[in-house]
Amino acid sequence: MKDRILTLLDTKEDMIAKVAMIKNKMFLLNIEMDVPKCMCENETWLWHMRFGHVNFDSLKMMVQKEMLKGLPSIIHPN
């Protein structure tokens, strides 16, 4: 951030976005994606993210108690 402007760069230092600060010291950035992508290693991580990063033991318990339809077996990652 510099002079009330936030600049987002990728790992190659290429600019992704440049946004000016608005009221209440916030930065309004509208992002549109053509195709949503999941950067997940496997289904367990996908469900972990879908539930707001809930811990893996809780996901496993939900499977065991059949609390959700379609939730696959959870393998607790190391």
Secondary structure, DSSP 8 states (H G I E B T S, - for coil): -BTTEEEEE-TTS-EEEEEEEEGGGEE------SS-----SSHHHHHHHHTTS--HHHHHHHHHTT-STT--------
